[in-house]
Every structure is written in C-alpha cells, then in structure tokens.
Amino acid sequence: MTTRNQFGEMPFPEFEQDFNVVPPAPKPAPAPAPHYTNHRQRLRARFMRAGATALADYEMLELVLFRAIPRRDVKPIAKRLLAEFGDFNRVITAPASRLAKVQGVGEAAVRELKIVEAAAQMLGQARVLGQNVITSWSALMEYCKTVMAHRETEQFRVLYLDRKNVLIADEAQASGTVDHVPVYPREVVKRALELNASSLILVHNHPSGSPDPSDDDILMTNRIAEAAKALGISVHDHIIIGKERDSSFKALGLL
C-alpha cells in the first residue's frame, strides 16, 4: 500500500523508490590471464610452424613440461634443468632420481621427460631393425648415439645380425657405473644362439666423454670374440660411444 509523505501528498508512481536501498556494487573486471598462458599458445604455434630447429633447448623443454605442469610458468624449471644437465638430450636421458632433485620437477614432469626419451629411442630403433647394417651404418650409429651418448653410467648393448648382416635384435645386456659395466661372454653368446645370429656388433658408451678403448675394453672384447668363434659366430665390430665422437675396434685394428 502506498503511503502519503509528511505533507499528505501521494507520490507519483514513476518516481516512487526506496531511498534506503543500496545499489549493487559493480562486478569486478575479470583478472587478466597469466602471462604464460599466451606464451604457451605462441610457443606451440611457433613449433608447429617452424619445427624444433627454430626453438632453443629451454623452449623444447617447456613444451614437454606444459603437459606435466598445466598452470605454472615452466620456463624457470626448464632453465634449471639445463643448468644442471647441460642440454636437451642430457636432460631427457638423465636418471629419474636426479631429475626429481631439481626444484620444481615432480613425478609428472619426470614421467613426461622419460616418455620423450623412450619415444626417441623407439623411433631410432625402428629405422635400423630389419635393415642391413652395412648399408645403413650411419643410421645405426645415429641410433646408438641417441640411446647411449648422454648416459651418465656405462651401458653395454649387443646388436645381433643374421647371415645377411640384417639387424635382428638390439638388446641392452648390462648397465654399470660411471666407468665400469659387467659383461659376461657366456650370456652374450647364449643369446646369440637363441636368436640364431651369425654375427654380433658390441656397443658401449664412455660417460667420461673419450671413446678411446681401455685395456679392460680390449680384454673383454677378446673374450667375447673367442667364445663366439668357438660356436661359429663372429664379432663384426665393437663401437665405443663418447659424448662427441665414437671409436671402432675394427677401424683401430683391434678386431
């Protein structure tokens, strides 16, 4: 019911209002998106447009970390990883336990980095398995470097070949410390017999960087070669992978 004012007058309906009602406060403007949101879009677009060669190592690491860390600026984490390990390859091949010690790197980030490493190795292996190693030697060496050159500990691999020098299997036999890896000639030859391999290529890495064979390398190679020869299996070569170059026992006249 409309009431009269103090002068006994009726208010006009179009002007009637409650002057005690406080008007609603204006809605605050939405907060601007974090700066790294657009950065992610731009970086992904640049990668799709120009490829990995157009990106710095830390930017490639950012692309990997985006999936693991969706709502944070990952550039500082990428740069801490590079400061710790040196370059993109050494980051993705670093042991998971060491990656996890870098500030900002959690389980999800370690998992994404290891997925990238595994994918790179699978792609490289697919290019050489089933191929004649003589005609695809450069691809084989590239694969071995991808898998082993940036490891921080020694790894020993055996490449098993058939009678036509076609690679039928590539297997890691053992992993060791920074300067030693245990190798058992009997196990190498036993596996060759299981695969019906005719020859072998031995491959291992030197985390120290230099691929020059040590006395222990030479002794171990001779033992494997003797055990294999007794069963009609030859050792085609022994390759040592260093960080910048590799060496061949065959080229050095050691086989």
C-alpha contacts under 8 A as a table, 3 or more apart, distances in Angstrom:
res1	aa1	res2	aa2	distance
2	T	10	M	7.67
3	T	10	M	6.86
4	R	7	F	7.45
4	R	8	G	5.01
4	R	9	E	5.13
4	R	10	M	4.83
4	R	11	P	7.03
5	N	8	G	5.25
5	N	9	E	5.50
5	N	10	M	6.63
5	N	11	P	7.50
6	Q	9	E	7.45
11	P	15	F	7.10
11	P	16	E	6.26
12	F	15	F	5.49
12	F	16	E	6.26
13	P	16	E	5.16
18	D	21	V	5.82
19	F	22	V	7.95
33	A	37	T	6.59
34	P	37	T	5.62
34	P	38	N	7.91
35	H	38	N	6.19
35	H	39	H	6.59
36	Y	39	H	4.62
36	Y	40	R	6.01
36	Y	72	R	7.47
36	Y	73	D	5.73
37	T	40	R	5.39
37	T	41	Q	6.72
38	N	41	Q	5.07
38	N	42	R	6.11
39	H	42	R	5.11
39	H	43	L	5.99
40	R	43	L	5.16
40	R	44	R	6.07
40	R	63	L	7.92
40	R	66	F	7.76
41	Q	44	R	5.28
41	Q	45	A	6.12
42	R	45	A	5.09
42	R	46	R	6.11
43	L	46	R	5.09
43	L	47	F	6.17
43	L	59	E	7.65
43	L	63	L	7.74
44	R	47	F	5.10
44	R	48	M	6.25
44	R	63	L	7.20
45	A	48	M	5.15
45	A	49	R	6.05
46	R	49	R	5.02
46	R	50	A	5.86
46	R	51	G	7.29
46	R	54	A	7.82
47	F	50	A	5.43
47	F	51	G	4.65
47	F	52	A	6.05
47	F	54	A	7.22
47	F	55	L	7.14
48	M	51	G	5.73
50	A	53	T	7.31
50	A	54	A	5.85
51	G	54	A	5.88
51	G	55	L	7.44
52	A	55	L	5.34
52	A	60	M	7.12
53	T	56	A	7.69
55	L	59	E	5.83
55	L	60	M	6.40
56	A	59	E	5.22
56	A	60	M	6.48
57	D	60	M	5.17
57	D	61	L	6.32
57	D	87	D	6.58
57	D	88	F	5.48
58	Y	61	L	5.02
58	Y	62	E	6.17
58	Y	75	K	7.11
58	Y	78	A	5.33
58	Y	79	K	5.88
58	Y	82	L	7.09
58	Y	88	F	7.46
59	E	62	E	4.87
59	E	63	L	6.41
59	E	75	K	7.55
59	E	78	A	7.64
60	M	63	L	5.18
60	M	64	V	6.61
60	M	88	F	7.62
61	L	64	V	5.11
61	L	65	L	6.15
61	L	78	A	5.65
61	L	88	F	6.98
62	E	65	L	4.97
62	E	66	F	5.99
62	E	74	V	6.01
62	E	75	K	6.08
62	E	78	A	5.99
63	L	66	F	5.33
63	L	67	R	7.58
64	V	67	R	6.31
64	V	68	A	7.51
64	V	112	E	6.50
64	V	113	L	6.81
64	V	116	V	7.98
65	L	68	A	5.16
65	L	69	I	5.89
65	L	74	V	6.69
65	L	78	A	7.89
65	L	109	A	5.99
65	L	112	E	7.10
65	L	113	L	7.88
66	F	69	I	5.30
66	F	70	P	5.52
66	F	74	V	7.17
67	R	70	P	5.89
67	R	112	E	7.58
68	A	108	A	5.16
68	A	109	A	5.03
68	A	112	E	6.62
69	I	72	R	6.22
69	I	74	V	7.32
69	I	108	A	7.69
69	I	109	A	7.13
73	D	76	P	7.19
74	V	77	I	5.18
74	V	78	A	6.23
75	K	78	A	5.07
75	K	79	K	6.25
76	P	79	K	5.16
76	P	80	R	6.17
77	I	80	R	5.05
77	I	81	L	6.27
77	I	103	Q	7.08
77	I	104	G	6.02
77	I	105	V	7.16
78	A	81	L	5.17
78	A	82	L	6.42
79	K	82	L	5.08
79	K	83	A	6.11
80	R	83	A	5.00
80	R	84	E	6.20
80	R	102	V	7.10
80	R	103	Q	7.63
81	L	84	E	5.13
81	L	85	F	6.09
81	L	86	G	7.76
81	L	91	V	6.56
81	L	99	L	7.73
81	L	102	V	6.76
82	L	85	F	5.21
82	L	86	G	4.83
82	L	87	D	5.46
82	L	88	F	7.03
82	L	91	V	6.85
83	A	86	G	5.81
84	E	102	V	7.92
85	F	90	R	5.74
85	F	91	V	5.63
85	F	94	A	7.58
86	G	90	R	6.36
86	G	91	V	7.27
87	D	90	R	5.42
87	D	91	V	6.24
88	F	91	V	5.13
88	F	92	I	6.43
89	N	92	I	5.49
89	N	93	T	6.21
89	N	150	H	6.72
90	R	93	T	5.19
90	R	94	A	5.80
90	R	150	H	5.33
90	R	151	R	7.35
91	V	94	A	5.26
91	V	99	L	7.74
91	V	113	L	7.87
92	I	113	L	5.22
92	I	114	K	6.19
92	I	116	V	6.97
92	I	117	E	5.60
93	T	114	K	7.36
93	T	117	E	6.24
93	T	150	H	6.44
93	T	151	R	6.18
94	A	98	R	6.78
94	A	99	L	6.57
94	A	150	H	7.83
94	A	151	R	6.70
94	A	152	E	7.05
95	P	98	R	5.42
95	P	99	L	6.38
95	P	152	E	7.93
96	A	99	L	5.05
96	A	100	A	6.17
96	A	110	V	6.22
96	A	114	K	7.76
97	S	100	A	5.34
97	S	101	K	6.81
98	R	101	K	5.31
98	R	102	V	7.25
99	L	102	V	5.69
99	L	105	V	6.83
99	L	110	V	6.49
100	A	103	Q	7.78
100	A	105	V	5.50
100	A	106	G	5.96
100	A	107	E	7.06
100	A	110	V	6.65
101	K	105	V	7.20
102	V	105	V	5.64
105	V	108	A	7.90
105	V	109	A	5.67
105	V	110	V	6.75
106	G	109	A	5.38
106	G	110	V	6.33
107	E	110	V	5.17
107	E	111	R	6.16
108	A	111	R	5.08
108	A	112	E	6.36
109	A	112	E	5.20
109	A	113	L	6.31
110	V	113	L	5.21
110	V	114	K	6.20
111	R	114	K	5.17
111	R	115	I	6.16
112	E	115	I	5.05
112	E	116	V	6.42
113	L	116	V	5.23
113	L	117	E	6.40
114	K	117	E	4.94
114	K	118	A	6.13
115	I	118	A	5.14
115	I	119	A	6.09
116	V	119	A	5.12
116	V	120	A	6.20
117	E	120	A	5.25
117	E	121	Q	6.34
118	A	121	Q	5.15
118	A	122	M	6.12
119	A	122	M	5.09
119	A	123	L	6.16
120	A	123	L	5.26
120	A	124	G	6.23
120	A	146	T	7.61
121	Q	124	G	5.13
121	Q	125	Q	6.04
121	Q	143	Y	7.31
121	Q	146	T	6.83
121	Q	147	V	5.98
122	M	125	Q	5.11
122	M	126	A	6.06
123	L	126	A	5.19
123	L	127	R	6.61
124	G	127	R	5.40
124	G	128	V	7.00
124	G	142	E	7.76
124	G	143	Y	5.02
124	G	146	T	7.62
125	Q	128	V	5.43
125	Q	129	L	6.02
125	Q	143	Y	6.45
126	A	129	L	5.57
127	R	131	Q	7.70
127	R	139	A	7.23
128	V	131	Q	5.29
128	V	132	N	7.91
128	V	133	V	7.45
128	V	136	S	7.19
128	V	139	A	6.69
128	V	140	L	5.91
128	V	143	Y	7.86
128	V	167	L	7.03
129	L	166	V	7.71
129	L	167	L	5.30
129	L	168	I	6.17
129	L	169	A	6.93
129	L	170	D	7.79
130	G	166	V	5.68
130	G	167	L	5.23
130	G	168	I	5.85
131	Q	135	T	8.00
131	Q	136	S	6.86
131	Q	166	V	5.15
131	Q	167	L	5.79
132	N	135	T	5.65
132	N	136	S	6.14
132	N	164	K	7.17
132	N	165	N	5.38
132	N	166	V	4.17
132	N	167	L	6.37
133	V	136	S	4.97
133	V	137	W	5.23
133	V	140	L	6.90
133	V	165	N	6.05
133	V	166	V	6.03
133	V	167	L	6.43
134	I	137	W	5.33
134	I	165	N	7.10
136	S	139	A	5.44
136	S	140	L	6.29
137	W	140	L	4.98
137	W	141	M	6.20
138	S	141	M	5.16
138	S	142	E	6.14
139	A	142	E	5.02
139	A	143	Y	6.16
140	L	143	Y	5.12
140	L	144	C	6.28
141	M	144	C	5.03
141	M	145	K	6.15
142	E	145	K	5.16
142	E	146	T	6.17
143	Y	146	T	5.06
143	Y	147	V	6.25
144	C	147	V	5.20
144	C	148	M	5.89
144	C	149	A	7.46
144	C	203	V	7.80
144	C	241	I	7.52
145	K	148	M	5.21
145	K	149	A	4.73
145	K	150	H	7.83
145	K	241	I	6.49
146	T	149	A	6.24
146	T	150	H	7.65
147	V	150	H	7.63
147	V	151	R	7.90
148	M	151	R	5.49
148	M	155	Q	7.26
148	M	204	H	7.50
148	M	205	N	5.98
148	M	241	I	6.91
149	A	205	N	6.39
149	A	206	H	7.79
149	A	207	P	7.41
149	A	241	I	5.84
149	A	242	G	5.73
149	A	243	K	5.05
149	A	244	E	7.91
150	H	207	P	7.20
150	H	243	K	6.38
151	R	154	E	7.10
151	R	205	N	7.84
151	R	207	P	6.34
152	E	178	V	6.19
152	E	207	P	5.39
153	T	175	S	7.12
153	T	176	G	6.04
153	T	177	T	4.95
153	T	178	V	4.21
153	T	179	D	7.04
153	T	206	H	7.82
153	T	207	P	5.97
154	E	175	S	5.76
154	E	176	G	5.26
154	E	177	T	5.82
154	E	178	V	5.68
154	E	179	D	6.31
154	E	180	H	6.20
154	E	181	V	5.77
154	E	204	H	6.82
154	E	205	N	5.55
154	E	206	H	6.11
154	E	207	P	6.38
155	Q	172	A	7.11
155	Q	173	Q	7.77
155	Q	174	A	5.89
155	Q	175	S	4.34
155	Q	176	G	6.32
155	Q	181	V	6.46
155	Q	204	H	5.49
155	Q	205	N	6.08
156	F	172	A	5.89
156	F	173	Q	5.67
156	F	174	A	5.38
156	F	175	S	6.33
156	F	181	V	6.93
156	F	183	V	7.45
156	F	202	L	7.49
156	F	203	V	5.91
156	F	204	H	4.44
156	F	205	N	7.22
157	R	170	D	7.06
157	R	171	E	5.53
157	R	172	A	4.19
157	R	173	Q	5.41
157	R	174	A	7.27
157	R	202	L	6.13
157	R	203	V	5.13
157	R	204	H	6.05
158	V	170	D	5.96
158	V	171	E	5.56
158	V	172	A	6.47
158	V	173	Q	6.83
158	V	188	V	7.59
158	V	200	L	6.65
158	V	201	I	5.88
158	V	202	L	4.81
158	V	203	V	6.16
159	L	167	L	6.74
159	L	168	I	7.74
159	L	169	A	5.90
159	L	170	D	4.58
159	L	171	E	6.61
159	L	200	L	5.63
159	L	201	I	4.98
159	L	202	L	6.35
159	L	203	V	7.69
160	Y	167	L	5.86
160	Y	168	I	5.75
160	Y	169	A	5.17
160	Y	170	D	6.37
160	Y	192	A	6.72
160	Y	195	L	7.80
160	Y	197	A	5.75
160	Y	198	S	7.64
160	Y	199	S	6.26
160	Y	200	L	4.88
160	Y	201	I	6.66
161	L	164	K	7.52
161	L	165	N	5.10
161	L	166	V	5.24
161	L	167	L	4.58
161	L	168	I	5.57
161	L	169	A	7.28
161	L	197	A	5.40
161	L	198	S	5.97
161	L	199	S	5.23
161	L	200	L	5.90
161	L	201	I	7.85
162	D	165	N	5.27
162	D	166	V	5.47
162	D	167	L	6.74
162	D	168	I	6.63
162	D	196	N	7.29
162	D	197	A	4.92
162	D	198	S	5.04
162	D	199	S	6.63
163	R	166	V	7.35
163	R	197	A	7.36
163	R	198	S	5.41
163	R	199	S	7.49
165	N	199	S	7.63
167	L	170	D	7.54
168	I	197	A	7.83
172	A	175	S	7.79
173	Q	183	V	7.41
173	Q	188	V	7.70
174	A	181	V	6.66
174	A	182	P	6.58
174	A	183	V	6.69
175	S	181	V	5.66
175	S	182	P	7.37
176	G	179	D	7.62
176	G	180	H	5.59
176	G	181	V	4.08
176	G	182	P	6.57
177	T	180	H	5.21
177	T	181	V	6.30
178	V	206	H	7.79
178	V	207	P	6.10
178	V	208	S	7.48
179	D	206	H	6.97
179	D	207	P	7.12
179	D	208	S	7.48
183	V	220	M	7.59
184	Y	187	E	5.51
184	Y	188	V	6.58
185	P	188	V	5.11
185	P	189	V	6.23
185	P	220	M	7.93
185	P	223	R	6.57
185	P	224	I	4.80
185	P	227	A	6.72
186	R	189	V	5.33
186	R	190	K	5.97
186	R	224	I	7.80
186	R	227	A	7.20
187	E	190	K	5.01
187	E	191	R	6.14
188	V	191	R	5.39
188	V	192	A	6.38
188	V	224	I	7.52
189	V	192	A	4.95
189	V	193	L	6.35
189	V	224	I	7.57
189	V	227	A	6.93
189	V	228	A	5.78
190	K	193	L	5.25
190	K	194	E	6.41
191	R	194	E	4.98
191	R	195	L	6.31
192	A	195	L	5.20
192	A	196	N	5.97
192	A	197	A	5.08
192	A	198	S	7.65
192	A	200	L	7.93
193	L	196	N	4.87
193	L	197	A	6.26
194	E	197	A	7.80
197	A	200	L	7.50
197	A	233	I	7.38
198	S	232	G	7.42
198	S	233	I	5.11
198	S	234	S	6.65
199	S	233	I	5.20
199	S	234	S	4.59
199	S	235	V	5.53
199	S	236	H	6.18
200	L	233	I	7.58
200	L	234	S	6.34
200	L	235	V	4.74
200	L	236	H	5.62
200	L	237	D	7.28
201	I	235	V	5.97
201	I	236	H	5.39
201	I	237	D	5.00
201	I	238	H	5.72
201	I	239	I	7.55
202	L	235	V	7.54
202	L	237	D	6.26
202	L	238	H	4.42
202	L	239	I	6.18
203	V	238	H	5.60
203	V	239	I	4.73
203	V	240	I	5.85
203	V	241	I	7.37
204	H	239	I	6.56
204	H	240	I	5.17
204	H	241	I	6.16
205	N	211	P	7.37
205	N	240	I	5.32
205	N	241	I	4.42
205	N	242	G	5.95
206	H	209	G	5.74
206	H	210	S	6.41
206	H	211	P	5.97
206	H	240	I	6.88
206	H	241	I	6.18
206	H	242	G	5.35
206	H	243	K	7.71
207	P	210	S	7.86
207	P	242	G	6.76
207	P	243	K	7.15
208	S	242	G	7.55
208	S	243	K	7.94
209	G	242	G	4.72
209	G	243	K	4.79
209	G	244	E	6.97
210	S	242	G	5.34
210	S	243	K	7.24
210	S	245	R	7.72
211	P	240	I	5.33
211	P	241	I	5.73
211	P	242	G	4.66
211	P	245	R	6.86
211	P	246	D	5.43
211	P	247	S	5.69
212	D	240	I	7.42
212	D	247	S	6.56
213	P	216	D	8.00
213	P	217	D	5.72
213	P	218	I	6.63
213	P	240	I	7.27
213	P	247	S	7.88
214	S	217	D	5.02
214	S	218	I	6.42
215	D	218	I	5.19
215	D	219	L	6.20
216	D	219	L	5.05
216	D	220	M	6.02
217	D	220	M	5.26
217	D	221	T	6.11
218	I	221	T	5.17
218	I	222	N	6.22
218	I	254	L	7.65
219	L	222	N	5.23
219	L	223	R	6.35
220	M	223	R	5.17
220	M	224	I	6.38
221	T	224	I	5.24
221	T	225	A	6.09
221	T	238	H	7.40
222	N	225	A	5.02
222	N	226	E	6.09
223	R	226	E	5.21
223	R	227	A	6.21
224	I	227	A	5.15
224	I	228	A	6.02
224	I	235	V	7.94
225	A	228	A	5.15
225	A	229	K	5.95
225	A	234	S	6.72
225	A	235	V	5.70
226	E	229	K	5.13
226	E	230	A	6.39
227	A	230	A	5.48
227	A	231	L	7.12
228	A	231	L	5.40
228	A	232	G	6.43
228	A	233	I	4.82
228	A	234	S	6.09
228	A	235	V	7.33
229	K	232	G	4.95
229	K	233	I	5.12
229	K	234	S	5.74
230	A	233	I	7.42
235	V	238	H	7.65
236	H	250	K	7.75
237	D	248	S	6.71
237	D	249	F	5.99
237	D	250	K	5.54
237	D	255	L	6.88
238	H	248	S	5.90
238	H	249	F	5.31
238	H	250	K	7.17
239	I	246	D	6.88
239	I	247	S	5.73
239	I	248	S	4.73
239	I	249	F	6.48
240	I	246	D	5.51
240	I	247	S	5.28
240	I	248	S	6.60
241	I	245	R	6.62
241	I	246	D	4.54
241	I	247	S	6.80
242	G	245	R	5.22
242	G	246	D	5.31
243	K	246	D	7.97
247	S	251	A	7.75
247	S	252	L	7.82
248	S	251	A	5.16
248	S	252	L	6.17
249	F	252	L	5.00
249	F	253	G	6.13
249	F	254	L	4.88
249	F	255	L	5.73
250	K	253	G	5.15
250	K	254	L	5.76
250	K	255	L	4.96
251	A	254	L	7.59
252	L	255	L	7.88
